[in-house]
Amino acid sequence: MDAGFAPVETIRITTGNGATYLGREGRIASIAAGKNADLVVVKGDPAAHITDNENVQIVFKDGVGYDPAKLRDAVRGHYGEY
C-alpha cells in the first residue's frame, strides 16, 4: 500500500483504467457474460494481500491454460525489445 491504495483499489485501477484508456471497458477488465475472459488464477487473496498477485498458478488466454513458469522462461532476456 505504498501509494496509498487498498489492494482492491489497486486491482480495479490496474484492470479497469487500462480498459477505459483503450475504450474497451465494455469488453474487458471484468468478468461478465459476453465479455472476453482471459484470466489469471492466483493462490491467495489479492483483495486482502496485494502481494498474493505474484502467486500465479495458471494463465488462461482464449480458453487455453498456460503454465506461468514456462511463460516467464519464454520471455526471459527479451524485456523491452518491443
N, C-alpha and C positions, 0 to 999 in steps of 0.2 A: 504494500500500500504506500510505496514511496511517493507517488504522485498525488496521493490523497483520495484515490478512488477505492471503493469497496470492490471485492472480487467480482460480484455480479455486474457492477457498473463497467468494470474492465472488459468483461466478456461481451456485454452489449456494445461497447464502444468499438472493440476490435472486429466484431462481425457486422453490426448494423451500420456504422459510419462508412465503412468501405463500400457496402452495398448501396447506401444512399449516394455517396460520391459518384459511383458508377451508374446511378439511375436505375438500379436493378433490385431495389428493396422489395418489389412485388414478386420477384422470382427466387431470391436467395436470402441468406442471413438468418432465417428462422425455419423451424420445422412446421410445415402445414401442407395439407392436401393440395396438389397441383404445383408445388414448388420443387425446384431442383434440390436434391438431397445428398450432397457429398457430406460425409460425416467423419468425425474423429472420435473414437471411443477411448476414454481415459479411465485409469484406475484412480479412484478417489472422488473428491467432490470439489471441483474448481470454484464453485459458487461459495464455498466456505473457506477454501485454502487455494488461492490462485496458483501457487506453485505446483499443485496437482495436475495442471495442464501439461506438465512435462512428462507425465506418466502415460504416454500414448501407447495403447495396446494394439490398435488396428486402425487403418485409414480406409474409408470407403470412397471410391470415385467412380461414378457412373455404374453403381451397383456391384463393383468388384472390390474385394478386400485386399489390402496390401500390408505387408509387414513393415512397420516403421523403421526398423533397423536396416533393412535392405534399401529402403528409400534414401535414408541418410548416407549409406555407403555409396549409393549410385551418384550422389551429388558432391561427395567429399572432394575438396580441392577445386570445385568449379563455382564457388560462391562469387557473385558479382560479375560473371562473364557476360551476362545478357542484359 
